Amino acid sequence: MLWFFVDIIAVVAILWGLYWLWARRIEREIAEGAAVEWEKIEAQDKALIDGIDRAKFDEIFRRVNFPRAPRYALAAFSCFLLSLPATFGVLAAALLIADRFGVSPAPSDLANRYLIEGDSMRIITVAPPEAALYWIRDLGGFYYFFGVLASWLIIVAVFTRRYHSRRPGHLRDELQRAR
């Protein structure tokens, strides 16, 4: 299990390294675009950049034009992978607490109540009654499936809320705000 988590961390590190290389290339392209846009605004609408120096303009231009979605998607995916151990720990603890307090029924009680009738099963008559215990025990996997799904939905909700709350406006709006 330890190697599984080491592999997850290695995959996340590789993905962030690739993102960093991609972001550096995009930064260079945005710097070129900022220089062109600065000259255009300086020639056509000088009042828009009054009180803003070139470094501040470059920062605003980058904030407006840098693609934010890949970073947020990669951060959410990293949280998906890195949250798995904590999610499994919380789910196992919840199951243990439910067993201790008698909230979750024993598989043998469920099998006797719903699946076994005499010496055979009600639903699958060719299977021995012991198969009902294995089947009910395996249904617990749905608990983990939906628990992981719920944790991932929470992660998506947090990242999408943050993505949209920090969205910059258009270049003109951001320049007017900066003055």
N, C-alpha and C positions, 0 to 999 in steps of 0.2 A: 504494500500500500504506500509505503514511503516513496518508492520509485515512481508511482503514479503521480504523486504530488510534485516530485522533482521534475517529471516530464511536463506537467502543467506549467510550472514556473518557467521552464526552459522555453516552451512554446510562447508564453506571454512575453518573455524577454526578447525572443526573436521577432515577434510581431511588432513590438515597440521599437526595436532597432530599425526594422524596415520602414515603419512610419516616420522615424526621425530622418532617415535618408530622403524619403519622399518630401517631407516638410521643408528640408533645406533647399531642395530644388524649387519648390513652390515659392519659398521666401525670395529666392533670387529673381524669379519671374515677376513677383509682386513688386520688388524694388525697382525693376525696370519700368513697370507700369506706373509706379508712383512718380518716377522722374518725368515721364511723358505727360501724365495728368497734371503735375505741378506746373509744367510749362504751359499747358493748354489753359488752365485756370488763371494763371498769371497774365496771359495774353488777353483772355476774353472777359473774365469776371474777377478782377483784382480785389474788389470789396469782399468777396467771399473768404479770402485768406488773410485779410487784415488782422494783425495781432497773432498770427500763427506762423511759427518758424518752420523751416523745412523738416527738422527732426520730428516735430509734433505732427506735421502733415503726413510724414511717412508712417508714423505709428497709427494714425487714424485710418489711413488708406489700407494698411495691413489688416487692422481689425475688421474693416468693412469687407475686404475682398478675400481674406484667407478662408478656405473651405473648412468649416467647423465640424461637419457631419462625420468625416472619417475618424477624427479624434474621439468624439463622443461614442461612436460605434465601437471603436477599439477599447475604450475605457469600460463600456458596458460589457463587452465580451470578456474582458479581463476579470471584471467583477463576477461574471457568471462562473468562470472557471475557478477563481480563487475563493468564491463563497461556498463551493461544494462541501469542503470539510466542515465548515461551520453549520451549514444546513443539515448535513447528515448527523452531526453531533446533537443539534437541537431536536431533530426528529427522533433520534434514538432516546434522548432524555425524556421527551414527551411520551414515547411509548413505554419506557420504563416506569415513569410516574403513573401512567394509566394502568399498568399491570399491578403496581404496588397497591393502588387504591381500589382495585377491582372494577375499574371502569370498562376495561376491554374484556370481552368474554374469552374464555379458553376455546381453542379450536375444537376440542373434543365435545364441549357443550353445544357448539353450533352444529357440528356434524351430527350429533345424536338428535338434536331438535329438528333439523331441516333436511338432512340428506340421507340418514340411515333409517331403514325400516326393517326391523328384524335382523336377518343375516345378509342383507344386500342393500345397495344404494337405491334411492328412489329415482334419481335422474339417469345415472349411467349404470344400468343393471349388470353389465358384464364386468365391471370393476369391483374389486374387493372393498369392503367398508373402510379399510385403512387408507385407501386412496382419497377418501373424503377429507381426512385430516391433512394430507399433503396439499390438496387443492385449496382448502380454506387457509392454510398457513401461507401459501403462495399469494393469496389475494392481498396480503399485507404489503406486497410490492406496490399496489396502487396508492397506498398511504404515502410511501416515499416518492412515487412519481408525482402525485399532486402537491406534495410538500415542496419538492424542487421546483415545480412549475410555479407555485405561488411565490417562492422567493425570487425567481427570475422575473415574474411580473412586477414585483415590487422594485427590483433593480431597473427595469425598463421605465416604470413610472417616474422614478427619481431622476433618471438621466434625461428623459424627454422633457420633464418639467424644467430642469436646469437648462437644457438646450434652448428652449423657447423663452425662458425668462431672461437669458443673457444675450439674446439676438440683437446685433447692432442694426441701426437704421441705414438709410442710404447715405452716400458720401456727403451730399449737400447738407443733409440734416445733422450728421455728426460734426461737420465743420462748423455749422452754425451753433451747435451746442458747445463746442470747444472754445468759441470766442467769448 
